[in-house]
Amino acid sequence: MYLVRLIYCSTSVQELNINDIEQIIHIAKENNARHNVSGLLCFNRKYFLQCLEGSRTNVNKTYRSILNDPRHNNIVLLEYNEITQREFQQWSIGYVSENSITKPLCMKYSGHSEFTPYEMRGQSCLNMMLELRDSVIII
């Protein structure tokens, strides 16, 4: 079994409230735990940025489900690689709110002060998420 890491970004098709986000996280936690998929989700009311890790088969199935979710569009695959170990193994899905994605952090990894994952390389997204993992409280 090969471990893979997949990073994608997308745009929310409507403004989501806290209940919508909690529902997304709840369902993702259940599904990801059942399929041994781990990862991290960043969201700022406009853009989603997510990293998924796990077996190739299960990550691909999860991503296929994400592609069919009508709550977002403009889904762009930023990175897909075989890996030797997980970076987000402690969460079936960790969640980082927009308050934790600061302007200096965005400038460090994208050259913009606003969170714009479409203008970031996959490796930059991963590095930003690793920094978030190590420095903020993740739900």
C-alpha positions in Angstrom: 0.0 0.0 0.0 1.3 3.4 -1.0 0.8 6.5 1.1 0.0 9.6 -0.9 -0.6 13.3 -0.1 -3.0 15.3 -2.1 -3.4 19.1 -1.8 -6.2 21.0 -3.5 -7.9 24.4 -3.3 -11.5 25.4 -4.3 -13.9 28.3 -4.1 -17.1 28.3 -2.0 -20.2 28.8 -4.1 -22.0 30.5 -1.3 -21.2 32.1 2.0 -21.0 29.4 4.6 -21.9 30.0 8.2 -20.4 28.3 11.3 -23.0 25.6 11.3 -22.2 24.7 7.6 -18.5 24.4 8.5 -19.2 22.3 11.6 -21.3 20.0 9.4 -18.6 19.7 6.8 -16.0 18.9 9.5 -18.3 16.4 11.3 -19.0 14.4 8.1 -15.4 14.6 7.0 -14.1 13.3 10.3 -16.4 10.3 10.2 -15.7 9.5 6.6 -11.9 10.1 6.8 -11.6 8.1 10.1 -13.5 5.2 8.5 -11.1 5.2 5.5 -7.9 6.0 7.5 -7.5 9.4 5.7 -5.9 12.2 7.7 -5.4 15.8 6.8 -5.9 19.5 7.4 -8.6 21.9 6.0 -8.1 25.7 5.9 -11.1 27.9 5.0 -11.5 31.7 4.9 -15.2 32.0 3.9 -14.2 32.2 0.2 -11.5 29.6 -0.4 -10.9 26.0 0.8 -7.4 24.6 1.0 -7.1 21.0 2.0 -4.4 18.4 2.4 -5.4 14.7 2.5 -3.1 11.8 3.4 -3.6 8.1 3.3 -3.6 5.1 1.0 -3.7 5.9 -2.7 -7.1 4.2 -3.0 -8.7 5.9 -0.1 -7.4 9.4 -0.9 -8.5 9.1 -4.5 -12.0 8.0 -3.3 -12.2 10.9 -0.9 -11.0 13.4 -3.6 -13.6 12.0 -6.1 -16.3 12.7 -3.5 -14.9 16.2 -2.9 -15.0 16.8 -6.7 -18.8 16.1 -6.7 -19.6 18.3 -3.7 -21.8 21.2 -4.9 -20.8 23.6 -2.1 -17.6 24.5 -4.0 -16.2 24.8 -7.5 -13.0 25.7 -9.4 -11.3 22.8 -7.7 -7.6 22.8 -8.5 -5.2 19.9 -7.7 -2.1 21.6 -6.4 0.0 18.6 -5.5 -0.2 14.8 -5.5 2.8 12.8 -4.3 3.7 9.5 -2.9 5.0 10.0 0.7 6.9 7.9 3.2 5.1 9.3 6.3 2.1 11.4 7.2 2.4 15.0 8.5 -1.2 15.2 9.8 -1.7 11.8 11.2 -3.2 13.1 14.5 -6.4 14.3 12.7 -8.9 12.6 10.5 -9.4 16.2 9.5 -7.9 19.2 11.4 -9.6 22.5 10.8 -7.9 25.9 10.7 -10.1 29.0 10.7 -9.5 32.2 8.8 -8.4 33.9 12.0 -5.3 31.7 12.1 -4.3 32.4 8.6 -2.5 35.7 9.1 -1.3 38.3 6.6 2.4 37.7 7.5 1.9 33.9 7.0 0.3 34.5 3.6 3.1 36.9 2.6 5.7 34.3 3.6 4.2 31.6 1.4 2.4 33.4 -1.4 3.6 37.0 -1.9 0.1 38.2 -1.1 -1.2 39.5 2.2 -4.5 37.8 1.6 -5.2 34.0 1.6 -5.2 33.1 -2.1 -4.3 29.4 -2.5 -4.8 29.5 -6.2 -1.6 31.6 -6.5 0.5 29.2 -4.4 2.5 26.2 -5.3 1.6 22.9 -3.7 4.8 22.9 -1.7 4.1 26.4 -0.4 0.7 25.3 0.7 2.1 22.3 2.5 4.7 24.4 4.2 2.1 26.9 5.3 -0.1 24.1 6.7 2.8 22.6 8.5 3.5 25.9 10.1 -0.1 26.2 11.1 -0.1 22.7 12.5 2.8 23.6 14.7 1.7 27.1 15.9 -2.1 27.3 16.2 -4.9 25.4 18.0 -6.5 23.1 15.4 -10.0 21.8 15.9 
